[in-house]
């Protein structure tokens, strides 16, 4: 399996995990929210919005184009911190963090 195929599998796992933990259903951000200059669009989106509408979408485009991987991906610590601050159930937090850690690993190692 190519790295792009592995990343696609990992992204579908993240999507399924977000759905299973009730973090998928949300309204799309307003167009101006995408203009944020802050990491993770933290000033204009919630982290789950950013994961769904920015992170997954951008990595899907990378997969589709068979483009080179970014040098580094380190999103899992941010997800863990956000979920801890939101008092997310421990099992949901673990599942989401593991899904994002796998994406981080695939991108960074390739």
N, CA, C and O atoms as CSV, one atom per row, in Angstrom:
chain,resi,resn,atom,element,x,y,z
A,1,UNK,N,N,0.849,-1.173,0.000
A,1,UNK,CA,C,0.000,0.000,0.000
A,1,UNK,C,C,0.897,1.239,0.000
A,1,UNK,O,O,1.885,1.295,0.732
A,2,UNK,N,N,0.553,2.222,-0.815
A,2,UNK,CA,C,1.343,3.454,-0.861
A,2,UNK,C,C,1.024,4.320,0.358
A,2,UNK,O,O,0.020,4.108,1.037
A,3,UNK,N,N,1.876,5.278,0.620
A,3,UNK,CA,C,1.637,6.182,1.740
A,3,UNK,C,C,0.338,6.962,1.539
A,3,UNK,O,O,-0.371,7.256,2.501
A,4,UNK,N,N,0.034,7.291,0.296
A,4,UNK,CA,C,-1.210,8.013,0.030
A,4,UNK,C,C,-2.425,7.136,0.360
A,4,UNK,O,O,-3.420,7.625,0.897
A,5,UNK,N,N,-2.340,5.861,0.042
A,5,UNK,CA,C,-3.426,4.940,0.374
A,5,UNK,C,C,-3.538,4.747,1.882
A,5,UNK,O,O,-4.640,4.707,2.429
A,6,UNK,N,N,-2.393,4.628,2.551
A,6,UNK,CA,C,-2.409,4.498,4.014
A,6,UNK,C,C,-2.999,5.745,4.668
A,6,UNK,O,O,-3.765,5.647,5.626
A,7,UNK,N,N,-2.639,6.908,4.148
A,7,UNK,CA,C,-3.174,8.158,4.689
A,7,UNK,C,C,-4.674,8.244,4.460
A,7,UNK,O,O,-5.404,8.723,5.327
A,8,UNK,N,N,-5.141,7.789,3.308
A,8,UNK,CA,C,-6.577,7.784,3.042
A,8,UNK,C,C,-7.314,6.916,4.054
A,8,UNK,O,O,-8.364,7.310,4.563
A,9,UNK,N,N,-6.776,5.752,4.344
A,9,UNK,CA,C,-7.375,4.859,5.337
A,9,UNK,C,C,-7.405,5.546,6.706
A,9,UNK,O,O,-8.410,5.493,7.415
A,10,UNK,N,N,-6.303,6.185,7.064
A,10,UNK,CA,C,-6.222,6.868,8.362
A,10,UNK,C,C,-7.213,8.029,8.441
A,10,UNK,O,O,-7.818,8.252,9.490
A,11,UNK,N,N,-7.382,8.764,7.354
A,11,UNK,CA,C,-8.354,9.868,7.345
A,11,UNK,C,C,-9.786,9.351,7.462
A,11,UNK,O,O,-10.614,9.958,8.143
A,12,UNK,N,N,-10.079,8.229,6.797
A,12,UNK,CA,C,-11.430,7.656,6.913
A,12,UNK,C,C,-11.668,7.171,8.349
A,12,UNK,O,O,-12.788,7.241,8.855
A,13,UNK,N,N,-10.610,6.680,8.996
A,13,UNK,CA,C,-10.711,6.252,10.396
A,13,UNK,C,C,-11.004,7.470,11.289
A,13,UNK,O,O,-11.840,7.395,12.189
A,14,UNK,N,N,-10.321,8.575,11.038
A,14,UNK,CA,C,-10.581,9.802,11.803
A,14,UNK,C,C,-12.020,10.258,11.587
A,14,UNK,O,O,-12.705,10.623,12.542
A,15,UNK,N,N,-12.472,10.238,10.358
A,15,UNK,CA,C,-13.847,10.637,10.052
A,15,UNK,C,C,-14.843,9.739,10.787
A,15,UNK,O,O,-15.791,10.236,11.394
A,16,UNK,N,N,-14.638,8.439,10.738
A,16,UNK,CA,C,-15.535,7.496,11.421
A,16,UNK,C,C,-15.506,7.718,12.927
A,16,UNK,O,O,-16.540,7.637,13.590
A,17,UNK,N,N,-14.327,7.998,13.466
A,17,UNK,CA,C,-14.201,8.248,14.897
A,17,UNK,C,C,-14.923,9.525,15.284
A,17,UNK,O,O,-15.596,9.576,16.314
A,18,UNK,N,N,-14.785,10.552,14.464
A,18,UNK,CA,C,-15.498,11.807,14.751
A,18,UNK,C,C,-17.010,11.584,14.711
A,18,UNK,O,O,-17.744,12.145,15.526
A,19,UNK,N,N,-17.467,10.778,13.780
A,19,UNK,CA,C,-18.907,10.479,13.708
A,19,UNK,C,C,-19.351,9.688,14.936
A,19,UNK,O,O,-20.396,9.978,15.519
A,20,UNK,N,N,-18.563,8.695,15.327
A,20,UNK,CA,C,-18.915,7.846,16.466
A,20,UNK,C,C,-18.908,8.610,17.783
A,20,UNK,O,O,-19.618,8.241,18.718
A,21,UNK,N,N,-18.114,9.667,17.863
A,21,UNK,CA,C,-18.019,10.451,19.095
A,21,UNK,C,C,-18.846,11.736,19.024
A,21,UNK,O,O,-18.679,12.637,19.847
A,22,UNK,N,N,-19.724,11.810,18.050
A,22,UNK,CA,C,-20.610,12.970,17.872
A,22,UNK,C,C,-19.860,14.276,17.659
A,22,UNK,O,O,-20.301,15.328,18.122
A,23,UNK,N,N,-18.740,14.218,16.969
A,23,UNK,CA,C,-17.978,15.430,16.665
A,23,UNK,C,C,-17.958,15.735,15.175
A,23,UNK,O,O,-17.158,16.553,14.720
A,24,UNK,N,N,-18.821,15.092,14.423
A,24,UNK,CA,C,-18.839,15.293,12.970
A,24,UNK,C,C,-19.952,16.240,12.543
A,24,UNK,O,O,-19.760,17.067,11.653
A,25,UNK,N,N,-21.095,16.121,13.168
A,25,UNK,CA,C,-22.243,16.948,12.783
A,25,UNK,C,C,-22.061,18.366,13.290
A,25,UNK,O,O,-22.053,18.622,14.494
A,26,UNK,N,N,-21.916,19.280,12.342
A,26,UNK,CA,C,-21.756,20.690,12.693
A,26,UNK,C,C,-21.967,21.498,11.426
A,26,UNK,O,O,-21.905,20.975,10.313
A,27,UNK,N,N,-22.213,22.753,11.615
A,27,UNK,CA,C,-22.368,23.619,10.449
A,27,UNK,C,C,-20.989,23.963,9.897
A,27,UNK,O,O,-19.998,24.014,10.625
A,28,UNK,N,N,-20.958,24.194,8.604
A,28,UNK,CA,C,-19.708,24.600,7.966
A,28,UNK,C,C,-19.363,26.017,8.417
A,28,UNK,O,O,-20.257,26.841,8.614
A,29,UNK,N,N,-18.083,26.302,8.580
A,29,UNK,CA,C,-17.682,27.662,8.948
A,29,UNK,C,C,-18.046,28.643,7.835
A,29,UNK,O,O,-18.166,28.267,6.669
A,30,UNK,N,N,-18.217,29.890,8.215
A,30,UNK,CA,C,-18.470,30.937,7.216
A,30,UNK,C,C,-17.209,31.107,6.369
A,30,UNK,O,O,-16.106,30.858,6.856
A,31,UNK,N,N,-17.351,31.520,5.128
A,31,UNK,CA,C,-16.183,31.652,4.246
A,31,UNK,C,C,-15.040,32.471,4.841
A,31,UNK,O,O,-13.872,32.139,4.639
A,32,UNK,N,N,-15.359,33.520,5.559
A,32,UNK,CA,C,-14.298,34.352,6.137
A,32,UNK,C,C,-13.519,33.628,7.242
A,32,UNK,O,O,-12.401,34.026,7.568
A,33,UNK,N,N,-14.091,32.588,7.811
A,33,UNK,CA,C,-13.397,31.824,8.851
A,33,UNK,C,C,-12.124,31.170,8.304
A,33,UNK,O,O,-11.161,30.961,9.041
A,34,UNK,N,N,-12.129,30.852,7.019
A,34,UNK,CA,C,-10.972,30.208,6.394
A,34,UNK,C,C,-9.811,31.177,6.181
A,34,UNK,O,O,-8.698,30.754,5.869
A,35,UNK,N,N,-10.064,32.458,6.347
A,35,UNK,CA,C,-9.028,33.470,6.148
A,35,UNK,C,C,-8.171,33.678,7.396
A,35,UNK,O,O,-7.253,34.499,7.384
A,36,UNK,N,N,-8.453,32.962,8.444
A,36,UNK,CA,C,-7.708,33.087,9.690
A,36,UNK,C,C,-6.214,32.904,9.456
A,36,UNK,O,O,-5.797,32.079,8.643
A,37,UNK,N,N,-5.424,33.675,10.171
A,37,UNK,CA,C,-3.977,33.555,10.112
A,37,UNK,C,C,-3.434,32.788,11.321
A,37,UNK,O,O,-2.226,32.590,11.443
A,38,UNK,N,N,-4.322,32.362,12.203
A,38,UNK,CA,C,-3.933,31.666,13.421
A,38,UNK,C,C,-3.804,30.158,13.161
A,38,UNK,O,O,-4.510,29.607,12.316
A,39,UNK,N,N,-2.898,29.497,13.890
A,39,UNK,CA,C,-2.813,28.034,13.753
A,39,UNK,C,C,-4.170,27.395,14.054
A,39,UNK,O,O,-4.863,27.793,14.990
A,40,UNK,N,N,-4.528,26.414,13.257
A,40,UNK,CA,C,-5.767,25.658,13.423
A,40,UNK,C,C,-7.017,26.544,13.331
A,40,UNK,O,O,-8.091,26.148,13.785
A,41,UNK,N,N,-6.880,27.727,12.752
A,41,UNK,CA,C,-8.006,28.688,12.652
A,41,UNK,C,C,-8.686,28.850,14.008
A,41,UNK,O,O,-9.905,28.998,14.088
A,42,UNK,N,N,-7.897,28.820,15.058
A,42,UNK,CA,C,-8.422,28.767,16.423
A,42,UNK,C,C,-9.272,29.988,16.775
A,42,UNK,O,O,-10.097,29.930,17.687
A,43,UNK,N,N,-9.075,31.084,16.059
A,43,UNK,CA,C,-9.852,32.290,16.340
A,43,UNK,C,C,-11.174,32.338,15.585
A,43,UNK,O,O,-12.016,33.192,15.865
A,44,UNK,N,N,-11.363,31.431,14.632
A,44,UNK,CA,C,-12.589,31.473,13.822
A,44,UNK,C,C,-13.358,30.157,13.768
A,44,UNK,O,O,-14.490,30.126,13.286
A,45,UNK,N,N,-12.762,29.073,14.255
A,45,UNK,CA,C,-13.413,27.758,14.208
A,45,UNK,C,C,-13.151,27.004,15.504
A,45,UNK,O,O,-12.198,27.292,16.228
A,46,UNK,N,N,-14.013,26.037,15.780
A,46,UNK,CA,C,-13.703,25.090,16.846
A,46,UNK,C,C,-12.699,24.094,16.263
A,46,UNK,O,O,-12.578,23.978,15.044
A,47,UNK,N,N,-11.997,23.391,17.111
A,47,UNK,CA,C,-11.035,22.419,16.593
A,47,UNK,C,C,-11.722,21.313,15.781
A,47,UNK,O,O,-11.196,20.927,14.736
A,48,UNK,N,N,-12.880,20.786,16.220
A,48,UNK,CA,C,-13.546,19.795,15.369
A,48,UNK,C,C,-13.920,20.363,13.990
A,48,UNK,O,O,-13.836,19.653,12.989
A,49,UNK,N,N,-14.329,21.628,13.934
A,49,UNK,CA,C,-14.609,22.238,12.622
A,49,UNK,C,C,-13.347,22.260,11.774
A,49,UNK,O,O,-13.379,21.923,10.590
A,50,UNK,N,N,-12.244,22.656,12.380
A,50,UNK,CA,C,-10.989,22.724,11.640
A,50,UNK,C,C,-10.587,21.330,11.138
A,50,UNK,O,O,-10.168,21.174,9.991
A,51,UNK,N,N,-10.717,20.326,12.000
A,51,UNK,CA,C,-10.386,18.961,11.584
A,51,UNK,C,C,-11.227,18.541,10.383
A,51,UNK,O,O,-10.706,18.002,9.407
A,52,UNK,N,N,-12.506,18.788,10.463
A,52,UNK,CA,C,-13.411,18.328,9.398
A,52,UNK,C,C,-13.284,19.141,8.117
A,52,UNK,O,O,-13.197,18.576,7.027
A,53,UNK,N,N,-13.273,20.460,8.245
A,53,UNK,CA,C,-13.377,21.305,7.056
A,53,UNK,C,C,-12.044,21.825,6.518
A,53,UNK,O,O,-12.001,22.373,5.416
A,54,UNK,N,N,-10.970,21.666,7.267
A,54,UNK,CA,C,-9.661,22.118,6.793
A,54,UNK,C,C,-8.674,20.948,6.728
A,54,UNK,O,O,-8.179,20.613,5.652
A,55,UNK,N,N,-8.392,20.337,7.859
A,55,UNK,CA,C,-7.381,19.279,7.939
A,55,UNK,C,C,-7.699,18.110,7.009
A,55,UNK,O,O,-6.887,17.761,6.153
A,56,UNK,N,N,-8.855,17.514,7.169
A,56,UNK,CA,C,-9.221,16.361,6.348
A,56,UNK,C,C,-9.310,16.751,4.875
A,56,UNK,O,O,-8.842,16.014,4.007
A,57,UNK,N,N,-9.906,17.898,4.594
A,57,UNK,CA,C,-10.064,18.346,3.199
A,57,UNK,C,C,-8.703,18.569,2.532
A,57,UNK,O,O,-8.491,18.158,1.392
A,58,UNK,N,N,-7.790,19.219,3.246
A,58,UNK,CA,C,-6.465,19.474,2.661
A,58,UNK,C,C,-5.682,18.183,2.447
A,58,UNK,O,O,-5.011,18.027,1.426
A,59,UNK,N,N,-5.761,17.271,3.387
A,59,UNK,CA,C,-5.047,16.009,3.208
A,59,UNK,C,C,-5.695,15.151,2.128
A,59,UNK,O,O,-5.000,14.430,1.412
A,60,UNK,N,N,-7.026,15.222,2.001
A,60,UNK,CA,C,-7.686,14.525,0.889
A,60,UNK,C,C,-7.194,15.059,-0.456
A,60,UNK,O,O,-6.974,14.284,-1.387
A,61,UNK,N,N,-7.021,16.375,-0.562
A,61,UNK,CA,C,-6.525,16.980,-1.802
A,61,UNK,C,C,-5.094,16.517,-2.085
A,61,UNK,O,O,-4.737,16.255,-3.234
A,62,UNK,N,N,-4.285,16.418,-1.041
A,62,UNK,CA,C,-2.915,15.942,-1.178
A,62,UNK,C,C,-2.914,14.498,-1.701
A,62,UNK,O,O,-2.124,14.144,-2.577
A,63,UNK,N,N,-3.802,13.685,-1.155
A,63,UNK,CA,C,-3.916,12.286,-1.588
A,63,UNK,C,C,-4.341,12.220,-3.051
A,63,UNK,O,O,-3.750,11.492,-3.849
A,64,UNK,N,N,-5.358,12.979,-3.386
A,64,UNK,CA,C,-5.888,12.988,-4.760
A,64,UNK,C,C,-4.804,13.369,-5.774
A,64,UNK,O,O,-4.718,12.784,-6.853
A,65,UNK,N,N,-3.990,14.347,-5.414
A,65,UNK,CA,C,-2.937,14.822,-6.311
A,65,UNK,C,C,-1.671,13.966,-6.232
A,65,UNK,O,O,-0.737,14.158,-7.010
A,66,UNK,N,N,-1.648,13.018,-5.286
A,66,UNK,CA,C,-0.443,12.219,-5.040
A,66,UNK,C,C,0.753,13.146,-4.801
A,66,UNK,O,O,1.872,12.881,-5.240
A,67,UNK,N,N,0.476,14.227,-4.098
A,67,UNK,CA,C,1.488,15.250,-3.816
A,67,UNK,C,C,2.418,14.794,-2.706
A,67,UNK,O,O,2.087,13.888,-1.941
A,68,UNK,N,N,3.590,15.430,-2.620
A,68,UNK,CA,C,4.512,15.104,-1.531
A,68,UNK,C,C,3.905,15.464,-0.181
A,68,UNK,O,O,3.094,16.384,-0.066
A,69,UNK,N,N,4.312,14.727,0.819
A,69,UNK,CA,C,3.836,14.985,2.178
A,69,UNK,C,C,4.516,16.227,2.746
A,69,UNK,O,O,5.660,16.525,2.403
A,70,UNK,N,N,3.814,16.949,3.611
A,70,UNK,CA,C,4.482,18.047,4.323
A,70,UNK,C,C,5.634,17.475,5.150
A,70,UNK,O,O,5.673,16.277,5.430
A,71,UNK,N,N,6.556,18.333,5.532
A,71,UNK,CA,C,7.714,17.877,6.317
A,71,UNK,C,C,7.318,17.325,7.672
A,71,UNK,O,O,7.924,16.374,8.167
A,72,UNK,N,N,6.295,17.926,8.273
A,72,UNK,CA,C,5.922,17.526,9.628
A,72,UNK,C,C,4.436,17.736,9.838
A,72,UNK,O,O,3.830,18.657,9.290
A,73,UNK,N,N,3.870,16.864,10.641
A,73,UNK,CA,C,2.477,16.989,11.057
A,73,UNK,C,C,2.448,16.649,12.545
A,73,UNK,O,O,2.878,15.569,12.951
A,74,UNK,N,N,1.947,17.560,13.340
A,74,UNK,CA,C,1.954,17.376,14.790
A,74,UNK,C,C,0.659,17.919,15.380
A,74,UNK,O,O,0.677,18.840,16.197
A,75,UNK,N,N,-0.448,17.350,14.966
A,75,UNK,CA,C,-1.772,17.824,15.352
A,75,UNK,C,C,-2.284,17.135,16.620
A,75,UNK,O,O,-3.058,17.735,17.366
A,76,UNK,N,N,-1.879,15.919,16.877
A,76,UNK,CA,C,-2.412,15.144,18.005
A,76,UNK,C,C,-2.293,15.854,19.356
A,76,UNK,O,O,-3.252,15.816,20.128
A,77,UNK,N,N,-1.171,16.496,19.682
A,77,UNK,CA,C,-1.109,17.180,20.976
A,77,UNK,C,C,-2.150,18.292,21.125
A,77,UNK,O,O,-2.672,18.519,22.216
A,78,UNK,N,N,-2.440,18.969,20.040
A,78,UNK,CA,C,-3.454,20.029,20.072
A,78,UNK,C,C,-4.836,19.417,20.284
A,78,UNK,O,O,-5.640,19.937,21.058
A,79,UNK,N,N,-5.104,18.321,19.598
A,79,UNK,CA,C,-6.385,17.631,19.756
A,79,UNK,C,C,-6.539,17.160,21.202
A,79,UNK,O,O,-7.600,17.331,21.802
A,80,UNK,N,N,-5.497,16.576,21.755
A,80,UNK,CA,C,-5.556,16.096,23.132
A,80,UNK,C,C,-5.836,17.239,24.104
A,80,UNK,O,O,-6.680,17.105,24.990
A,81,UNK,N,N,-5.146,18.345,23.949
A,81,UNK,CA,C,-5.354,19.503,24.828
A,81,UNK,C,C,-6.772,20.043,24.699
A,81,UNK,O,O,-7.426,20.332,25.700
A,82,UNK,N,N,-7.240,20.178,23.471
A,82,UNK,CA,C,-8.594,20.690,23.241
A,82,UNK,C,C,-9.637,19.772,23.896
A,82,UNK,O,O,-10.533,20.242,24.597
A,83,UNK,N,N,-9.513,18.486,23.665
A,83,UNK,CA,C,-10.498,17.547,24.207
A,83,UNK,C,C,-10.461,17.522,25.730
A,83,UNK,O,O,-11.501,17.376,26.372
A,84,UNK,N,N,-9.286,17.661,26.305
A,84,UNK,CA,C,-9.178,17.719,27.765
A,84,UNK,C,C,-9.888,18.963,28.303
A,84,UNK,O,O,-10.585,18.895,29.316
A,85,UNK,N,N,-9.710,20.083,27.631
A,85,UNK,CA,C,-10.359,21.328,28.053
A,85,UNK,C,C,-11.875,21.257,27.905
A,85,UNK,O,O,-12.607,21.927,28.633
A,86,UNK,N,N,-12.342,20.449,26.964
A,86,UNK,CA,C,-13.780,20.300,26.728
A,86,UNK,C,C,-14.407,19.219,27.606
A,86,UNK,O,O,-15.604,18.950,27.501
A,87,UNK,N,N,-13.609,18.606,28.464
A,87,UNK,CA,C,-14.070,17.501,29.315
A,87,UNK,C,C,-14.692,16.367,28.512
A,87,UNK,O,O,-15.706,15.787,28.900
A,88,UNK,N,N,-14.063,16.070,27.394
A,88,UNK,CA,C,-14.513,14.977,26.535
A,88,UNK,C,C,-14.306,13.651,27.262
A,88,UNK,O,O,-13.318,13.475,27.975
A,89,UNK,N,N,-15.236,12.725,27.079
A,89,UNK,CA,C,-15.095,11.403,27.702
A,89,UNK,C,C,-13.735,10.817,27.373
A,89,UNK,O,O,-13.237,10.961,26.257
A,90,UNK,N,N,-13.147,10.162,28.342
A,90,UNK,CA,C,-11.791,9.619,28.194
A,90,UNK,C,C,-11.676,8.670,27.005
A,90,UNK,O,O,-10.683,8.712,26.278
A,91,UNK,N,N,-12.674,7.818,26.797
A,91,UNK,CA,C,-12.604,6.867,25.684
A,91,UNK,C,C,-12.672,7.597,24.343
A,91,UNK,O,O,-11.950,7.247,23.410
A,92,UNK,N,N,-13.528,8.600,24.244
A,92,UNK,CA,C,-13.630,9.379,23.002
A,92,UNK,C,C,-12.324,10.125,22.739
A,92,UNK,O,O,-11.836,10.177,21.610
A,93,UNK,N,N,-11.778,10.694,23.796
A,93,UNK,CA,C,-10.518,11.430,23.673
A,93,UNK,C,C,-9.406,10.502,23.193
A,93,UNK,O,O,-8.638,10.863,22.302
A,94,UNK,N,N,-9.318,9.327,23.771
A,94,UNK,CA,C,-8.291,8.360,23.376
A,94,UNK,C,C,-8.452,7.951,21.911
A,94,UNK,O,O,-7.475,7.927,21.163
A,95,UNK,N,N,-9.675,7.630,21.502
A,95,UNK,CA,C,-9.921,7.218,20.119
A,95,UNK,C,C,-9.546,8.309,19.124
A,95,UNK,O,O,-8.900,8.038,18.112
A,96,UNK,N,N,-9.951,9.538,19.412
A,96,UNK,CA,C,-9.643,10.642,18.508
A,96,UNK,C,C,-8.144,10.918,18.462
A,96,UNK,O,O,-7.580,11.127,17.389
A,97,UNK,N,N,-7.511,10.917,19.612
A,97,UNK,CA,C,-6.063,11.174,19.642
A,97,UNK,C,C,-5.300,10.098,18.885
A,97,UNK,O,O,-4.367,10.411,18.145
A,98,UNK,N,N,-5.674,8.849,19.054
A,98,UNK,CA,C,-4.994,7.758,18.343
A,98,UNK,C,C,-5.176,7.900,16.830
A,98,UNK,O,O,-4.237,7.668,16.069
A,99,UNK,N,N,-6.374,8.278,16.395
A,99,UNK,CA,C,-6.625,8.456,14.960
A,99,UNK,C,C,-5.746,9.573,14.393
A,99,UNK,O,O,-5.185,9.430,13.306
A,100,UNK,N,N,-5.628,10.671,15.117
A,100,UNK,CA,C,-4.814,11.794,14.642
A,100,UNK,C,C,-3.321,11.473,14.756
A,100,UNK,O,O,-2.538,11.881,13.898
A,101,UNK,N,N,-2.923,10.759,15.788
A,101,UNK,CA,C,-1.512,10.349,15.923
A,101,UNK,C,C,-1.066,9.525,14.721
A,101,UNK,O,O,0.061,9.679,14.249
A,102,UNK,N,N,-1.932,8.661,14.226
A,102,UNK,CA,C,-1.596,7.836,13.063
A,102,UNK,C,C,-1.390,8.726,11.832
A,102,UNK,O,O,-0.471,8.492,11.047
A,103,UNK,N,N,-2.224,9.723,11.666
A,103,UNK,CA,C,-2.070,10.652,10.543
A,103,UNK,C,C,-0.759,11.425,10.699
A,103,UNK,O,O,0.005,11.558,9.743
A,104,UNK,N,N,-0.504,11.930,11.898
A,104,UNK,CA,C,0.753,12.639,12.159
A,104,UNK,C,C,1.949,11.769,11.768
A,104,UNK,O,O,2.871,12.232,11.097
A,105,UNK,N,N,1.923,10.514,12.192
A,105,UNK,CA,C,3.033,9.599,11.918
A,105,UNK,C,C,3.215,9.372,10.426
A,105,UNK,O,O,4.332,9.451,9.914
A,106,UNK,N,N,2.124,9.091,9.728
A,106,UNK,CA,C,2.214,8.824,8.288
A,106,UNK,C,C,2.775,10.023,7.525
A,106,UNK,O,O,3.622,9.869,6.645
A,107,UNK,N,N,2.301,11.203,7.866
A,107,UNK,CA,C,2.772,12.402,7.168
A,107,UNK,C,C,4.236,12.680,7.499
A,107,UNK,O,O,5.047,12.897,6.599
A,108,UNK,N,N,4.569,12.673,8.770
A,108,UNK,CA,C,5.912,13.037,9.198
A,108,UNK,C,C,6.966,12.041,8.734
A,108,UNK,O,O,8.074,12.444,8.383
A,109,UNK,N,N,6.650,10.765,8.726
A,109,UNK,CA,C,7.626,9.742,8.336
A,109,UNK,C,C,7.782,9.602,6.827
A,109,UNK,O,O,8.682,8.904,6.358
A,110,UNK,N,N,6.918,10.255,6.069
A,110,UNK,CA,C,6.990,10.124,4.618
A,110,UNK,C,C,7.192,11.460,3.964
A,110,UNK,O,O,7.276,11.541,2.738
